[in-house]
């Protein structure tokens, strides 16, 4: 996947891939029928790894669950920024050979966001899926561009994403699970 962060699938040389993997070109095509199949396999593995990294322990309380989800997202993306950018913004994610894999991963994350909202005691909303996709786009942008060279940068990023999670996905009322946890609430109250 690292090689795909620097060039498109069409520009990627199977000889270079085989050399990098330390195998012969013939062996590469023994396992994959085509460069497209190889590419899909690489993108699928990267997406599976990302989905696994953001899967919180179901036994956690709602706030800890949300924070574990956000922490997993931050840790994975900041650890593989170049690859992640290629996956969600670059040729890797937009290529017809892999776009469906990237979108399926986003759908998995959206389901987790919806679950996180439910766990926090927020009421269902007909706009929930749209809001979850919006938060995910917001999080992708924030995590892939956040300045990491400052002290406490990762803590600040996680807090920023948590605030966005609650505000974007919350109702006018503060979620019951966050009431006494010192977590951020909506920017305005129903008393206004």
Secondary structure as UniProt FT lines:
FT   HELIX           3..5
FT   TURN            9..11
FT   HELIX           14..21
FT   HELIX           25..31
FT   HELIX           35..53
FT   TURN            58..59
FT   HELIX           62..79
FT   HELIX           81..88
FT   HELIX           91..94
FT   TURN            96..98
FT   HELIX           99..119
FT   TURN            120..121
FT   TURN            126..127
FT   HELIX           128..145
FT   TURN            151..152
FT   HELIX           153..169
FT   HELIX           176..178
FT   TURN            179..182
FT   TURN            190..191
//
